[in-house]
Amino acid sequence: KSGSSRPLLLSLGLKDHSS
């Protein structure tokens, strides 16, 4: 489960940067 949580957080950070 911990691994799944990591990708989600990374995805959010990437999206924020794109904005």
C-alpha atoms as a printed R data frame, in Angstrom:
   type eleno elety resid chain resno      x      y       z
1  ATOM     1    CA   LYS     A     1  0.000  0.000   0.000
2  ATOM     2    CA   SER     A     2  2.848  2.370   0.810
3  ATOM     3    CA   GLY     A     3  4.167  2.073  -2.741
4  ATOM     4    CA   SER     A     4  0.783  2.991  -4.212
5  ATOM     5    CA   SER     A     5  0.595  6.109  -2.059
6  ATOM     6    CA   ARG     A     6  3.978  7.329  -3.315
7  ATOM     7    CA   PRO     A     7  3.032  7.497  -7.030
8  ATOM     8    CA   LEU     A     8 -0.150  9.365  -6.162
9  ATOM     9    CA   LEU     A     9  1.732 12.073  -4.280
10 ATOM    10    CA   LEU     A    10  4.277 12.379  -7.065
11 ATOM    11    CA   SER     A    11  1.523 12.720  -9.653
12 ATOM    12    CA   LEU     A    12 -0.041 15.586  -7.685
13 ATOM    13    CA   GLY     A    13  3.277 17.410  -7.370
14 ATOM    14    CA   LEU     A    14  3.918 17.078 -11.101
15 ATOM    15    CA   LYS     A    15  0.472 18.432 -11.916
16 ATOM    16    CA   ASP     A    16  1.041 21.426  -9.619
17 ATOM    17    CA   HIS     A    17  4.297 22.255 -11.399
18 ATOM    18    CA   SER     A    18  2.620 22.061 -14.821
19 ATOM    19    CA   SER     A    19  0.011 24.588 -13.705
